[in-house]
Amino acid sequence: MKRWIWLSAVLLLLLSGCGAHVQEPESEAGAEEKKIQIGLSFDSFVIERWLRDRDMFVSTAQSLGAEVNVQVANGVVEEQISQIEYFIQKKMDAIVLIAIDGKALTDIVQKAQEQGIRVICYDRLIPDADADLYISFDNRKVGALMGEQLMKACPDGGNIFAIYGSPTDLNVNAVVEGFTETIAGSDLTIAYSGYCDNWLAELAFDHVNKGLALTDDIVGIMCGNDDLASQAVKALAENKLAGKVAVVAQDAELAACQRIVEGTQEMTVYKPVEQEASIAAALAVALVRGEDITSSGEYPVTQTISDGTHEVPYYSIDPVAVTLENIDEIIIEGGFHSREDVYLNIKPGEIPPGHSLHVIEQEATFPPASELFWQLRKAYYFTENL
């Protein structure tokens, strides 16, 4: 009998030990599931800046203990809706959206919110969705900066073209409003305007040629972004007008910065996208944790913006105009692009248009005297026409 009691006790201890051993990995799995899960859906990666946004958002979120599932819809609305459905099924804690067509996403966003998922509109507002947060740049100011620079570059006024972005992007409306309000009352006249569906740059090329068919007496072109500006400048070049027409845009893409120092683009609006991405990641994590983002934390959200039906918490970041005068300071010294990349197409010792007599600080090589004469003459010409 005692032997039976002893064996039973040993068996009980063994079973208890096995039970404890089995529960331990379950506890670890449970802890792992508590890590914040964020779904991040991009319009596309055609525009250069989105890669920067992605990398900074992911690295910041990871540093805060979150995991990020990145999807890209390649400009297809149905694909983006499918990605959001996937995020809902995976029970993400938050979904961050760079909307292709905001109006098309309203219903699916509301479905996500019904599941308790936090929704952040990144850079583009989704109408009537009552999102938990909208973070972007002051888009009216973006348009205003473009208008101000065109008025400065074209003091005598004249005809201009306005090549806007996608009509389904609500930011475009704000940019257009800021631009048109700024040039109102000036001597600039919009002789031609058009939208580029889904931000297709090739449409900007077509628009410029359509405008030139109406009149080639133009002094400037406003483009919705630098990608559109690349095609606008291409069209101008084919009509022997590149460098003679002031082109303004936004995003500070490398190619645009190169065009500025080469003299074929007047200005780009720099938007510190890495700042936007890091703040968005921090606020997404804060929302999931239930923190009050409107009054506490490192980035208090003190503004709201109407999505058409609701007032949405809005974190706004100021953009900066970049021209030949401050490109070194803002873009190069700021670390956005390197000097070597920006001045890639400028030969050592060459004086780019508009630089007056400033010579690019590269290796100390000098052109022949005759070539230097023509460079100085070109510099004088552009200085006189600034």
Number of C-alpha atoms within 10 A of each C-alpha: 6 7 8 9 10 11 12 12 12 12 12 12 12 12 12 11 11 11 11 11 11 10 11 11 11 11 11 10 11 11 10 10 10 10 13 20 22 27 23 23 25 23 22 18 15 13 15 16 17 18 15 14 20 20 13 21 24 21 16 18 24 14 12 15 12 20 17 21 13 14 18 16 20 14 19 14 17 14 16 25 20 13 20 25 16 13 23 23 11 11 17 22 24 26 26 23 26 22 27 27 24 21 16 17 21 16 13 16 27 17 15 22 19 11 13 15 22 22 26 28 26 24 23 21 29 27 20 20 24 24 23 19 26 27 22 23 21 20 24 20 21 29 29 23 26 31 24 15 21 25 20 12 19 20 14 11 17 17 18 26 24 25 27 24 27 20 16 19 21 21 21 20 18 17 23 24 17 21 24 17 14 19 20 11 9 13 13 22 18 16 16 18 17 20 20 22 15 17 23 17 21 14 20 30 21 16 23 25 18 14 19 18 9 11 13 15 12 21 22 26 27 27 29 28 23 27 24 25 28 23 21 28 24 18 20 22 14 10 12 10 17 18 18 15 21 24 32 31 31 27 24 28 22 18 16 25 27 19 24 28 26 22 22 26 30 26 31 31 23 22 22 20 24 18 13 21 26 20 19 28 25 20 25 25 22 16 20 17 11 8 13 13 20 15 11 12 13 10 14 14 20 13 13 16 15 14 17 12 10 14 16 21 21 23 23 19 16 13 20 18 23 27 20 20 13 11 23 18 11 17 19 16 12 12 11 16 18 15 17 11 14 23 20 13 14 17 14 17 18 21 21 25 22 22 20 18 16 13 12 17 11 14 9 8 10 11 13 8 9 8 12 15 12 11 19 17 14 19 21 16 14 16 14 10 10 13
